[in-house]
Amino acid sequence: MTLLLALGAGYLFWLRDSSLVAVDDVDVVGVTAGDRAQIVGQLTGAAEQMTTLHVDGDRIAAVAADFPTIESVSVDANFPHGMRIEVAERPPALLVRAGDREVPVADDGTVLTGVSVPGDADLPVVKTDELPTATRLDGEALQQALVAGATPEPLRPLVERLELSKDYGVEVVLRGDIPVRFGTGVRAAQKWAAAAAVLADPKLDYLSYLDVRVPERPAAGGAA
C-alpha cells in the first residue's frame, strides 16, 4: 500500500508539469485601457509557461504589476489546456496638466505614466505647476484627482475646470461658471450623486453655486 501511494504521488507530481496538461488556450478578458496588445501578449506568454495543474498566480500578478492600468488579476485554470485571466482595471479618469505636458491618472490617484489617452476621451483636467514624479498623487492634487475621477459620465461635458479654494477646498467649476464645492475627495461619489440630484431638479432655473461638502444636505445658492 505504501508503495502504491508513493507511485501515485510521484505520478501526480510528474503530471502537474507535464505537456499533457500544458496551457495553450489562454483567454485574457477585461483589458480596455493601456496597450491592450502588449498586456494580453505578456499575460498570455506567462500563462503558456504553466500547466493547468500547476498555476503560478504570483508570476501572473507580477507580470500584471508592470502595467499601471491593471489593479488586479484573477486566474482560473480550465483542465486540461485552458486558462482564463480576468483583469480588473484602473483606467485613466483624469489628466494632470503642467503647461503643455500632461499625464493620465486613475480615479484612485495612481499616475499612469506612458499610458495613452484617446483625444476624444473628454477627461477632467487638474492643473499643476509640475507633473508628478511619484507613482501616486498626494496632498491637494490627490484630493482634486479623487473628485475629478468620480465625475459621472453624463456630467463630464459640463466640467470646465477644477480649482482649490481656501474656504471650500476642491471646487469643480461647471459650464456657466457655477462652482460645486466638494471640500475634499472623501466620499466623492456620494457628493457627485448629491450634485446630480440638485442639477436634475426641473424646478431649478438659476444657480450661483452648489455646496455638497455634506452630501446628505446639499446647499444651492440662488436656487429658485
N, C-alpha and C positions, 0 to 999 in steps of 0.2 A: 504493500500500500504506500509506504514512504517513497519507494522508487517511482511508482506511478504518479504520485503528487509532484515529485521533483521533475519528472519528464514533462508533465503537463504545464508546470510553471515555466520551465525552460522554453517550451513551445510558444506559450503566450508571450514571453519576453522577446523571443525571436520575431513572432508575428507582428508585434506592435510597431516595429521599424521595417517591416518587410515591404517590398514593392507591391505585394498583393493588396495592400491597403493604402498605397500611396495616394496623396491628394493630387488630383489632376482636373478637378472640376470645381473652380472657385467662383463664388458669386459675392461680389462686393456691392453692398447697397447703402444708400443714404448719402452718397457723395454729390453735393451740388455746388460747393464752394471750392476755391483754390484751383490748382492744376489737377483736374479730375483724372486725366490720363496717367499722370505720374503717380498720384495717390493709389489708384486702382492697380497700376502696374507693380508698385513696390509691395503692396499688401498681398497681391496675388503671388508674387515671387517668393515672399516669405512663407506663405501657406503651402506652396508647392514643394518646399523643403521638408514638409512634415507628412505624417500619416494620420488617418482618421482615428487611430488608436493611440497616437502619441502627439497630442496637440500642445504646442508651446505658446500659451496665451500671452506670457510675458514678452516673448520675442515679437509677436504681432503688435502688442501695445507699444513696444519700443520703436518699432518702425512707424507706427501712427504718431508717436510723440514728435517726430521730425516735422510734422505738418501742423502749424499753429491753428488751422481751421478745424482740426479734429479734437473734440473734447474727450471722447472715449470710444472704445470699440468693444463689441461682444462677438464671441466666436461660437459657432455651432457646427460640429462635425457631423457629416451625414455618411455613415458607413455604406459602401466600402471606400468610395473615392471622392466624396463631395465635401465642401466646406462653405459655409455662409458666414461672411464677415459683415456685421451691421455697424455702421458708423454713425455716431451722434456728433453733430457739428456745432461749432461756434462761428457762424458765418459773419462777414462784415456787416455791422449795423450802423456805423457812422464813420466819418472821416475826420482825422485830426489834421489841420492845415496850418502851416507856418510859411507865410509868404506864398511862393508859387509851388511849394512842395507839400505833399500830403501822404498820409499813411492810413490804411483802413484799420479799424478797431472793432472788436466784438462787443456785444452788449454787456459783457462782464468786465470790460476794461482790458482784455488781452490785446496786445499790439500785434497786428497781423502783417509783419514786415515781409515784403516780397509777394504778397497776395494781390492780384489784380482785381479791379472792380469795374464792371461794365459802365460805360459812360451814361447809360440811361437808368442807373440804379437809384438815383434820387435819394441819396442818403443824407441824413442831417450832418452838419459840419460844426466841429468845435475848433475855434481858432486859438492858437498859442504862439508864443514868441519863437519856440524851438520845437522841433519834432521830438517825440520821446525816444530815449535811447534804451530804456528798460523794456522788458517783455510785457509789462503790465503798467497801466496808468496808476497814479496815486494822487492823493490830495484833491484839490479843486478840479483838476482835469478828470479824475475818476468820477467825481460826483456829476459833472456835466455828461460824461460818457454814459453813466447809468441812466440818466434821464433821456438823453438822445436815443440810446439803444432801445429803450422801451416804447418809443413813439409808435402808436398804432399805424398800420399801413395806410388806412384811409386819411389820416391826418398829416402824413408826411409832406404832401404837397403844400400844406398851409404853413409849414415852418419856414421862417425867413432866416432866423439866426438864433444862437444861444449866447446868453450873457451871464455875468456874475454880478450880483448886487450885494452891497454891504448889508442892506436891510433885509433882503428877501432871498439871498442865496442864488441858486440856479434859476434863471428865468429863460423860458422859451418864448421868443417873440413870434407871434403868428402874423399872417398876412393882415394888413390893416394896422400894423404897429400895435398889436394887442399883446402885452406881456402876460405869460402864465407863470405864476410864482410857485416853484417847487420846493424851495428850501434846500434840501439835499436829495441825493439819489435813492435814499431809503424808501422802499415801497413805491418805487417809480411807476410800476404797472397800475397799482391802485389809484395813484394820483392822476395818471392819464385817463383812467376809467371815469373818475370824477369829472375831469375836464371835458371829456367827450359827452357825458350826460348833460352838462350845462350847455355846451355848444349845440347839442341836438334839440334843445328846448324850442319848440316852434313859437313860443311867446317872446323869445329873446330877439329884440330888434336893435339893440345897441349895447356895446361892451367896451369899457375902457381898460379893464384888467380882470384877471381871473386868478384867485389865490386857492391853490389846492394843497398847501402845506399840511393841512389836516384833511385828508380826503373824505372823511365822513361828514365834514362841514365845509364844503367849498364856499368861497365868498366871491361874488361877482360885482365889480364896480360899474356903475352906470346902467345896470340891467333894468329894463323897464318892467 
